[in-house]
Amino acid sequence: MMPIALLAATFAASPAQANTLVPEAGDFRVQTIAKAQGEDNWPFTAHKGLLMCAPSLGQKLVYFVPENAQGDNEYPINIDTNPMAMAVVNIGRGSGFAPFANFEELMNRLSSYITMGKRLCDQPAGTVIPESSL
């Protein structure tokens, strides 16, 4: 593991590398997703939204951006196979997930969307994919 001081010095010395730390709007790949009629395992409270992915420091960051009843986008929710990392990133935004009994149930509901989001990251930056294409 790289020491924090070395990591900070690396980014300070190289502006091009620093851009990969925080993805910009054009770095994301986007796909609309929606709850299917009668779907029981939909993990989100919003019935529709955007699945988004952007690479950062060798990781594929996957987010769900809920769409509210007025058709506006809400604050993004990070979805990840690591429930602790996801909990930290989503502090204060737990209401974006449909009720679940435990993290195992939530992870089972999220797994296909995380996989789809990571496949989305394999597309060129800025790609917008129609619903159900991946």
KAWOFEN-V243433 format. One record per residue. N is the residue number from 1. RES is the residue in three letters. PHI is phi as a letter, one per 30 degrees, with the letter a starting at -180 (999 if undefined). D_LAST is the distance of its C-alpha to the last C-alpha in whole Angstrom. Layout:
n=[N,N]
res=[RES,RES]
phi=[PHI,PHI]
d_last=[D_LAST,D_LAST]
This chain:
n=[1,2,3,4,5,6,7,8,9,10,11,12,13,14,15,16,17,18,19,20,21,22,23,24,25,26,27,28,29,30,31,32,33,34,35,36,37,38,39,40,41,42,43,44,45,46,47,48,49,50,51,52,53,54,55,56,57,58,59,60,61,62,63,64,65,66,67,68,69,70,71,72,73,74,75,76,77,78,79,80,81,82,83,84,85,86,87,88,89,90,91,92,93,94,95,96,97,98,99,100,101,102,103,104,105,106,107,108,109,110,111,112,113,114,115,116,117,118,119,120,121,122,123,124,125,126,127,128,129,130,131,132,133,134]
res=[MET,MET,PRO,ILE,ALA,LEU,LEU,ALA,ALA,THR,PHE,ALA,ALA,SER,PRO,ALA,GLN,ALA,ASN,THR,LEU,VAL,PRO,GLU,ALA,GLY,ASP,PHE,ARG,VAL,GLN,THR,ILE,ALA,LYS,ALA,GLN,GLY,GLU,ASP,ASN,TRP,PRO,PHE,THR,ALA,HIS,LYS,GLY,LEU,LEU,MET,CYS,ALA,PRO,SER,LEU,GLY,GLN,LYS,LEU,VAL,TYR,PHE,VAL,PRO,GLU,ASN,ALA,GLN,GLY,ASP,ASN,GLU,TYR,PRO,ILE,ASN,ILE,ASP,THR,ASN,PRO,MET,ALA,MET,ALA,VAL,VAL,ASN,ILE,GLY,ARG,GLY,SER,GLY,PHE,ALA,PRO,PHE,ALA,ASN,PHE,GLU,GLU,LEU,MET,ASN,ARG,LEU,SER,SER,TYR,ILE,THR,MET,GLY,LYS,ARG,LEU,CYS,ASP,GLN,PRO,ALA,GLY,THR,VAL,ILE,PRO,GLU,SER,SER,LEU]
phi=[999,d,e,e,d,d,d,d,d,d,d,d,d,b,e,d,d,d,d,d,d,c,d,c,e,d,d,d,c,b,b,d,b,b,d,d,e,i,d,c,c,d,d,c,d,d,d,a,l,c,c,b,b,b,d,a,h,i,c,c,d,c,b,c,c,d,c,d,d,d,i,c,d,c,d,d,c,d,b,a,d,c,d,d,d,d,d,d,d,c,e,i,b,d,d,d,c,d,e,b,d,a,d,d,d,d,d,d,d,d,e,d,d,d,d,d,d,d,d,e,d,d,d,d,e,i,d,c,c,d,e,i,d,c]
d_last=[34,35,38,37,40,38,35,36,39,36,34,37,38,35,33,31,29,30,27,25,26,25,22,23,21,20,18,15,12,11,9,11,10,13,15,15,19,21,18,21,19,17,18,19,22,20,19,16,15,13,11,12,13,16,18,21,24,22,19,16,17,14,16,15,17,19,20,23,25,27,23,24,22,23,23,20,20,19,17,18,19,22,24,27,25,23,26,28,26,25,29,30,27,26,27,23,22,23,26,26,29,28,26,25,23,22,20,19,17,15,14,11,10,12,10,6,9,10,7,7,11,11,10,14,16,16,12,11,8,9,8,6,4,0]
